[in-house]
Amino acid sequence: MATDRRVKYTKMVLRQSLIEVLKEKPISRLTIKELCERADINRATFYSHYSDQFDLLKQIESAFIADINSSLDHFVVEAGETNMVQILAKIFEYIAQNSELCHVLLGNNGDIDFQTNIMKIVSERVVFEWQKQKRVDESAAEYIYTYVATGSIGVIRKWLQDDNPKLPQQMAEFVTHLVYKGIETYIA
């Protein structure tokens, strides 16, 4: 039992230390020595859990993706256009609850593969809804989704940087409005 607590603590401190370092520089410039010093653990302890800093990052990202998928899997949506608002609201809520981690992972020192994986999660759910509702064919849905998802990552980044951010529900409605109505309604 004590071993489990120590392992959890070690992984938590390494996770926090990695997040702190990624605020300052990219993972490619991070050394294991630096990470261990920041976490106040020895290198042998680090290597007993991870092969390198990239492995640690991948495990953090995988846990995040598994959590968000689990959260969305337990979420039941109703039919109609509100599907996208409800799905996005759930995603924005999750991001808000994990804002520090998301800010780092989606920031300049983050991993582009992680952003791609996040886009893939939403794509699988949103494109499926669009096709289920017979709104667009599969080919068009993929292009539209890529356009929307890339823009949404930018919107999420901006939202995470705001001093006084909108609520997750407001952001979901804003993004959904942009998707279905475009920017024309916001430009006078």
C-alpha positions as CSV (number, residue, x, y, z in Angstrom):
1,M,0.0,0.0,0.0
2,A,2.8,2.5,0.9
3,T,4.6,1.6,-2.3
4,D,1.5,2.5,-4.3
5,R,1.3,5.9,-2.6
6,R,5.0,6.6,-3.3
7,V,4.6,5.6,-6.9
8,K,1.6,7.9,-7.3
9,Y,3.4,10.7,-5.6
10,T,6.5,10.2,-7.8
11,K,4.4,10.2,-10.9
12,M,2.5,13.3,-9.8
13,V,5.7,15.3,-9.0
14,L,7.2,14.3,-12.3
15,R,4.0,15.3,-14.1
16,Q,3.9,18.7,-12.4
17,S,7.7,19.2,-13.0
18,L,7.3,18.4,-16.7
19,I,4.4,20.8,-17.0
20,E,6.4,23.6,-15.3
21,V,9.4,23.0,-17.6
22,L,7.2,23.0,-20.7
23,K,6.0,26.4,-19.8
24,E,9.6,27.6,-20.3
25,K,11.0,25.5,-23.1
26,P,10.2,22.6,-25.5
27,I,10.6,19.0,-24.4
28,S,13.5,18.5,-26.9
29,R,15.6,20.9,-24.8
30,L,14.7,19.3,-21.5
31,T,17.2,16.9,-19.8
32,I,16.3,14.1,-17.5
33,K,18.7,15.6,-15.0
34,E,16.9,18.9,-15.0
35,L,13.5,17.2,-14.6
36,C,14.7,15.0,-11.7
37,E,16.2,18.0,-10.0
38,R,13.0,19.9,-10.3
39,A,11.0,17.0,-9.0
40,D,13.5,16.2,-6.3
41,I,13.9,12.6,-7.3
42,N,16.9,10.6,-8.5
43,R,17.4,9.5,-12.1
44,A,17.0,5.8,-11.2
45,T,13.6,6.5,-9.8
46,F,12.6,8.3,-13.0
47,Y,13.9,5.5,-15.2
48,S,12.0,2.9,-13.1
49,H,8.8,4.6,-14.5
50,Y,9.7,6.1,-17.8
51,S,12.2,5.5,-20.6
52,D,12.7,9.3,-21.2
53,Q,11.0,12.6,-21.1
54,F,9.1,11.9,-24.3
55,D,7.7,8.7,-22.7
56,L,6.5,10.7,-19.7
57,L,4.8,13.3,-22.0
58,K,3.2,10.5,-24.0
59,Q,1.8,8.9,-20.9
60,I,0.4,12.2,-19.6
61,E,-1.2,12.8,-23.0
62,S,-2.6,9.3,-23.2
63,A,-4.1,9.6,-19.7
64,F,-5.7,13.0,-20.8
65,I,-7.1,11.5,-24.0
66,A,-8.4,8.5,-22.1
67,D,-10.1,10.7,-19.5
68,I,-11.7,13.0,-22.1
69,N,-12.9,9.9,-24.1
70,S,-14.3,8.4,-20.9
71,S,-16.0,11.6,-20.0
72,L,-17.6,11.9,-23.5
73,D,-18.6,8.2,-23.5
74,H,-20.7,8.7,-20.4
75,F,-22.3,11.7,-21.9
76,V,-25.6,11.2,-23.6
77,V,-26.6,13.7,-26.2
78,E,-30.0,14.5,-27.7
79,A,-30.7,14.6,-31.4
80,G,-30.5,17.9,-33.3
81,E,-28.1,20.8,-33.6
82,T,-27.7,20.9,-29.8
83,N,-25.5,17.8,-30.1
84,M,-22.5,19.8,-31.1
85,V,-23.1,22.4,-28.3
86,Q,-23.5,19.7,-25.7
87,I,-20.4,17.8,-27.0
88,L,-18.3,21.0,-27.1
89,A,-19.6,22.2,-23.7
90,K,-18.4,18.9,-22.2
91,I,-15.0,19.3,-23.9
92,F,-14.7,22.9,-22.7
93,E,-15.6,21.8,-19.2
94,Y,-12.9,19.2,-19.2
95,I,-10.4,21.7,-20.6
96,A,-11.3,24.2,-17.9
97,Q,-10.9,21.6,-15.2
98,N,-7.4,20.8,-16.6
99,S,-6.5,24.3,-17.8
100,E,-2.9,24.3,-16.7
101,L,-2.1,21.0,-18.5
102,C,-4.1,22.0,-21.6
103,H,-2.4,25.4,-21.7
104,V,1.0,23.6,-21.8
105,L,0.0,20.8,-24.2
106,L,-1.7,23.1,-26.7
107,G,0.9,25.8,-26.3
108,N,4.0,26.6,-28.2
109,N,6.0,23.9,-26.4
110,G,3.3,21.3,-26.7
111,D,3.2,18.3,-28.9
112,I,1.5,18.6,-32.3
113,D,0.6,14.9,-32.2
114,F,-1.4,15.6,-29.1
115,Q,-3.3,18.3,-30.9
116,T,-4.0,16.0,-33.7
117,N,-5.2,13.3,-31.3
118,I,-7.6,15.8,-29.6
119,M,-8.9,16.8,-33.0
120,K,-9.4,13.1,-33.9
121,I,-11.5,12.6,-30.8
122,V,-13.8,15.4,-31.6
123,S,-13.8,14.5,-35.3
124,E,-15.0,10.9,-34.6
125,R,-17.9,12.3,-32.6
126,V,-18.9,15.4,-34.6
127,V,-18.5,13.9,-38.1
128,F,-20.4,10.9,-37.0
129,E,-23.3,13.2,-35.8
130,W,-23.2,15.2,-39.1
131,Q,-23.4,12.0,-41.2
132,K,-26.0,10.5,-38.9
133,Q,-28.1,13.6,-39.5
134,K,-27.4,13.4,-43.3
135,R,-26.1,16.9,-43.3
136,V,-23.0,16.3,-45.4
137,D,-21.3,13.4,-47.1
138,E,-18.2,11.8,-45.7
139,S,-15.6,13.5,-47.9
140,A,-17.0,17.0,-47.3
141,A,-17.4,16.3,-43.6
142,E,-13.7,15.5,-43.3
143,Y,-12.7,18.7,-44.9
144,I,-15.2,20.8,-43.0
145,Y,-14.2,19.2,-39.8
146,T,-10.5,19.7,-40.4
147,Y,-11.2,23.4,-41.0
148,V,-13.4,23.7,-37.9
149,A,-11.1,21.7,-35.6
150,T,-8.0,23.6,-36.5
151,G,-9.8,26.9,-35.8
152,S,-11.2,25.5,-32.6
153,I,-7.7,24.6,-31.3
154,G,-6.8,28.3,-31.9
155,V,-10.0,29.4,-30.1
156,I,-9.2,27.0,-27.2
157,R,-5.6,28.4,-26.9
158,K,-7.0,32.0,-26.8
159,W,-9.6,31.0,-24.3
160,L,-7.0,29.4,-22.0
161,Q,-5.0,32.7,-22.2
162,D,-7.9,35.0,-21.3
163,D,-7.7,36.7,-17.9
164,N,-11.5,36.6,-17.7
165,P,-12.6,33.6,-19.8
166,K,-16.1,32.8,-20.9
167,L,-17.9,29.9,-19.3
168,P,-17.5,26.5,-21.1
169,Q,-21.2,26.6,-22.2
170,Q,-20.7,30.0,-23.7
171,M,-17.6,28.9,-25.6
172,A,-19.4,25.8,-26.9
173,E,-22.3,28.0,-28.1
174,F,-19.8,30.5,-29.7
175,V,-17.9,27.8,-31.6
176,T,-21.1,26.1,-32.7
177,H,-22.5,29.4,-33.9
178,L,-19.2,29.9,-35.9
179,V,-19.5,26.5,-37.4
180,Y,-23.1,26.7,-38.5
181,K,-23.5,30.4,-39.2
182,G,-19.9,31.6,-39.9
183,I,-18.2,34.8,-39.0
184,E,-20.6,36.9,-41.0
185,T,-23.0,37.3,-38.1
186,Y,-20.2,38.8,-36.0
187,I,-19.0,41.3,-38.5
188,A,-21.0,44.5,-38.7
